[in-house]
């Protein structure tokens, strides 16, 4: 990432808050961009450890978190959405 302005930081922060439970990381953010992200609160929200120097580092960190995450159980679909034929 080469440049980010204040309005982009605001939009990005809103998107991050919506998607935060899915895991977010940034790679190759230049010093100026990283500083603006820090000042806008983005770094605080996603954590400084989620800024990676290389894309491969970010992918590996995400893969490691995924392996450590608890397995979610699949739930049956709600009965309200099912239609049964009556005879």
PyMOL CGO cylinders between C-alpha atoms (Angstrom):
from pymol import cmd
from pymol.cgo import CYLINDER

trace = [
    CYLINDER, 0.00, 0.00, 0.00, 1.53, 3.29, -1.07, 0.3, 1, 1, 1, 1, 1, 1,
    CYLINDER, 1.53, 3.29, -1.07, -0.94, 5.94, 0.12, 0.3, 1, 1, 1, 1, 1, 1,
    CYLINDER, -0.94, 5.94, 0.12, -4.04, 6.39, 2.29, 0.3, 1, 1, 1, 1, 1, 1,
    CYLINDER, -4.04, 6.39, 2.29, -5.89, 9.58, 3.21, 0.3, 1, 1, 1, 1, 1, 1,
    CYLINDER, -5.89, 9.58, 3.21, -8.17, 10.38, 6.16, 0.3, 1, 1, 1, 1, 1, 1,
    CYLINDER, -8.17, 10.38, 6.16, -11.43, 9.50, 4.40, 0.3, 1, 1, 1, 1, 1, 1,
    CYLINDER, -11.43, 9.50, 4.40, -9.97, 6.16, 3.27, 0.3, 1, 1, 1, 1, 1, 1,
    CYLINDER, -9.97, 6.16, 3.27, -8.84, 5.47, 6.85, 0.3, 1, 1, 1, 1, 1, 1,
    CYLINDER, -8.84, 5.47, 6.85, -12.39, 6.11, 8.08, 0.3, 1, 1, 1, 1, 1, 1,
    CYLINDER, -12.39, 6.11, 8.08, -13.90, 3.83, 5.44, 0.3, 1, 1, 1, 1, 1, 1,
    CYLINDER, -13.90, 3.83, 5.44, -11.32, 1.15, 6.12, 0.3, 1, 1, 1, 1, 1, 1,
    CYLINDER, -11.32, 1.15, 6.12, -11.92, 1.34, 9.87, 0.3, 1, 1, 1, 1, 1, 1,
    CYLINDER, -11.92, 1.34, 9.87, -15.66, 0.84, 9.34, 0.3, 1, 1, 1, 1, 1, 1,
    CYLINDER, -15.66, 0.84, 9.34, -15.00, -2.17, 7.10, 0.3, 1, 1, 1, 1, 1, 1,
    CYLINDER, -15.00, -2.17, 7.10, -12.57, -3.65, 9.61, 0.3, 1, 1, 1, 1, 1, 1,
    CYLINDER, -12.57, -3.65, 9.61, -15.15, -3.37, 12.39, 0.3, 1, 1, 1, 1, 1, 1,
    CYLINDER, -15.15, -3.37, 12.39, -17.69, -5.22, 10.23, 0.3, 1, 1, 1, 1, 1, 1,
    CYLINDER, -17.69, -5.22, 10.23, -15.27, -8.00, 9.29, 0.3, 1, 1, 1, 1, 1, 1,
    CYLINDER, -15.27, -8.00, 9.29, -13.15, -8.20, 12.43, 0.3, 1, 1, 1, 1, 1, 1,
    CYLINDER, -13.15, -8.20, 12.43, -14.31, -11.65, 13.48, 0.3, 1, 1, 1, 1, 1, 1,
    CYLINDER, -14.31, -11.65, 13.48, -13.02, -13.03, 10.17, 0.3, 1, 1, 1, 1, 1, 1,
    CYLINDER, -13.02, -13.03, 10.17, -9.43, -11.95, 10.78, 0.3, 1, 1, 1, 1, 1, 1,
    CYLINDER, -9.43, -11.95, 10.78, -7.70, -9.05, 9.12, 0.3, 1, 1, 1, 1, 1, 1,
    CYLINDER, -7.70, -9.05, 9.12, -4.06, -8.40, 8.34, 0.3, 1, 1, 1, 1, 1, 1,
    CYLINDER, -4.06, -8.40, 8.34, -2.08, -5.96, 6.23, 0.3, 1, 1, 1, 1, 1, 1,
    CYLINDER, -2.08, -5.96, 6.23, 1.10, -6.61, 4.35, 0.3, 1, 1, 1, 1, 1, 1,
    CYLINDER, 1.10, -6.61, 4.35, 3.66, -4.28, 2.82, 0.3, 1, 1, 1, 1, 1, 1,
    CYLINDER, 3.66, -4.28, 2.82, 2.15, -1.06, 4.19, 0.3, 1, 1, 1, 1, 1, 1,
    CYLINDER, 2.15, -1.06, 4.19, 4.72, 1.69, 3.74, 0.3, 1, 1, 1, 1, 1, 1,
    CYLINDER, 4.72, 1.69, 3.74, 5.86, 3.68, 6.78, 0.3, 1, 1, 1, 1, 1, 1,
    CYLINDER, 5.86, 3.68, 6.78, 3.70, 6.72, 5.94, 0.3, 1, 1, 1, 1, 1, 1,
    CYLINDER, 3.70, 6.72, 5.94, 0.61, 4.56, 5.43, 0.3, 1, 1, 1, 1, 1, 1,
    CYLINDER, 0.61, 4.56, 5.43, 1.28, 2.59, 8.60, 0.3, 1, 1, 1, 1, 1, 1,
    CYLINDER, 1.28, 2.59, 8.60, 1.63, 5.83, 10.58, 0.3, 1, 1, 1, 1, 1, 1,
    CYLINDER, 1.63, 5.83, 10.58, -1.68, 7.16, 9.26, 0.3, 1, 1, 1, 1, 1, 1,
    CYLINDER, -1.68, 7.16, 9.26, -3.33, 3.85, 10.11, 0.3, 1, 1, 1, 1, 1, 1,
    CYLINDER, -3.33, 3.85, 10.11, -1.89, 4.06, 13.61, 0.3, 1, 1, 1, 1, 1, 1,
    CYLINDER, -1.89, 4.06, 13.61, -3.08, 7.65, 14.09, 0.3, 1, 1, 1, 1, 1, 1,
    CYLINDER, -3.08, 7.65, 14.09, -6.59, 6.81, 12.82, 0.3, 1, 1, 1, 1, 1, 1,
    CYLINDER, -6.59, 6.81, 12.82, -6.97, 3.91, 15.27, 0.3, 1, 1, 1, 1, 1, 1,
    CYLINDER, -6.97, 3.91, 15.27, -6.80, 1.10, 12.72, 0.3, 1, 1, 1, 1, 1, 1,
    CYLINDER, -6.80, 1.10, 12.72, -3.70, -0.43, 14.27, 0.3, 1, 1, 1, 1, 1, 1,
    CYLINDER, -3.70, -0.43, 14.27, -5.36, -0.46, 17.69, 0.3, 1, 1, 1, 1, 1, 1,
    CYLINDER, -5.36, -0.46, 17.69, -8.43, -2.25, 16.33, 0.3, 1, 1, 1, 1, 1, 1,
    CYLINDER, -8.43, -2.25, 16.33, -6.64, -5.01, 14.42, 0.3, 1, 1, 1, 1, 1, 1,
    CYLINDER, -6.64, -5.01, 14.42, -3.47, -5.19, 16.53, 0.3, 1, 1, 1, 1, 1, 1,
    CYLINDER, -3.47, -5.19, 16.53, 0.09, -4.37, 15.60, 0.3, 1, 1, 1, 1, 1, 1,
    CYLINDER, 0.09, -4.37, 15.60, 0.91, -8.06, 15.12, 0.3, 1, 1, 1, 1, 1, 1,
    CYLINDER, 0.91, -8.06, 15.12, -1.45, -8.12, 12.12, 0.3, 1, 1, 1, 1, 1, 1,
    CYLINDER, -1.45, -8.12, 12.12, 0.87, -5.91, 10.07, 0.3, 1, 1, 1, 1, 1, 1,
    CYLINDER, 0.87, -5.91, 10.07, 3.29, -8.07, 8.10, 0.3, 1, 1, 1, 1, 1, 1,
    CYLINDER, 3.29, -8.07, 8.10, 6.33, -7.15, 6.06, 0.3, 1, 1, 1, 1, 1, 1,
    CYLINDER, 6.33, -7.15, 6.06, 5.58, -9.79, 3.42, 0.3, 1, 1, 1, 1, 1, 1,
    CYLINDER, 5.58, -9.79, 3.42, 2.33, -11.21, 2.09, 0.3, 1, 1, 1, 1, 1, 1,
    CYLINDER, 2.33, -11.21, 2.09, 3.58, -14.75, 2.74, 0.3, 1, 1, 1, 1, 1, 1,
    CYLINDER, 3.58, -14.75, 2.74, 4.13, -13.85, 6.41, 0.3, 1, 1, 1, 1, 1, 1,
    CYLINDER, 4.13, -13.85, 6.41, 0.51, -12.69, 6.65, 0.3, 1, 1, 1, 1, 1, 1,
    CYLINDER, 0.51, -12.69, 6.65, -0.80, -15.84, 4.99, 0.3, 1, 1, 1, 1, 1, 1,
    CYLINDER, -0.80, -15.84, 4.99, 1.25, -18.08, 7.28, 0.3, 1, 1, 1, 1, 1, 1,
    CYLINDER, 1.25, -18.08, 7.28, 0.06, -16.20, 10.38, 0.3, 1, 1, 1, 1, 1, 1,
    CYLINDER, 0.06, -16.20, 10.38, -3.56, -16.58, 9.24, 0.3, 1, 1, 1, 1, 1, 1,
    CYLINDER, -3.56, -16.58, 9.24, -3.08, -20.29, 8.56, 0.3, 1, 1, 1, 1, 1, 1,
    CYLINDER, -3.08, -20.29, 8.56, -1.61, -20.78, 12.02, 0.3, 1, 1, 1, 1, 1, 1,
    CYLINDER, -1.61, -20.78, 12.02, -4.55, -18.98, 13.66, 0.3, 1, 1, 1, 1, 1, 1,
    CYLINDER, -4.55, -18.98, 13.66, -7.00, -21.09, 11.65, 0.3, 1, 1, 1, 1, 1, 1,
    CYLINDER, -7.00, -21.09, 11.65, -5.33, -24.31, 12.84, 0.3, 1, 1, 1, 1, 1, 1,
    CYLINDER, -5.33, -24.31, 12.84, -5.58, -23.15, 16.45, 0.3, 1, 1, 1, 1, 1, 1,
    CYLINDER, -5.58, -23.15, 16.45, -9.21, -22.00, 16.21, 0.3, 1, 1, 1, 1, 1, 1,
    CYLINDER, -9.21, -22.00, 16.21, -11.84, -24.28, 17.73, 0.3, 1, 1, 1, 1, 1, 1,
    CYLINDER, -11.84, -24.28, 17.73, -13.91, -26.28, 15.25, 0.3, 1, 1, 1, 1, 1, 1,
    CYLINDER, -13.91, -26.28, 15.25, -17.41, -24.87, 14.78, 0.3, 1, 1, 1, 1, 1, 1,
    CYLINDER, -17.41, -24.87, 14.78, -20.31, -27.30, 14.82, 0.3, 1, 1, 1, 1, 1, 1,
    CYLINDER, -20.31, -27.30, 14.82, -22.69, -27.25, 11.88, 0.3, 1, 1, 1, 1, 1, 1,
    CYLINDER, -22.69, -27.25, 11.88, -26.30, -26.64, 12.81, 0.3, 1, 1, 1, 1, 1, 1,
    CYLINDER, -26.30, -26.64, 12.81, -29.40, -28.02, 11.13, 0.3, 1, 1, 1, 1, 1, 1,
    CYLINDER, -29.40, -28.02, 11.13, -31.30, -25.50, 9.01, 0.3, 1, 1, 1, 1, 1, 1,
    CYLINDER, -31.30, -25.50, 9.01, -34.32, -23.96, 10.69, 0.3, 1, 1, 1, 1, 1, 1,
    CYLINDER, -34.32, -23.96, 10.69, -37.57, -25.85, 10.11, 0.3, 1, 1, 1, 1, 1, 1,
    CYLINDER, -37.57, -25.85, 10.11, -39.35, -22.62, 9.11, 0.3, 1, 1, 1, 1, 1, 1,
    CYLINDER, -39.35, -22.62, 9.11, -37.59, -22.65, 5.75, 0.3, 1, 1, 1, 1, 1, 1,
    CYLINDER, -37.59, -22.65, 5.75, -38.56, -26.22, 4.88, 0.3, 1, 1, 1, 1, 1, 1,
    CYLINDER, -38.56, -26.22, 4.88, -41.68, -27.24, 3.01, 0.3, 1, 1, 1, 1, 1, 1,
    CYLINDER, -41.68, -27.24, 3.01, -43.16, -30.70, 3.40, 0.3, 1, 1, 1, 1, 1, 1,
    CYLINDER, -43.16, -30.70, 3.40, -45.75, -32.11, 1.05, 0.3, 1, 1, 1, 1, 1, 1,
    CYLINDER, -45.75, -32.11, 1.05, -49.04, -33.00, 2.61, 0.3, 1, 1, 1, 1, 1, 1,
    CYLINDER, -49.04, -33.00, 2.61, -50.92, -36.01, 1.27, 0.3, 1, 1, 1, 1, 1, 1,
]
cmd.load_cgo(trace, "trace")
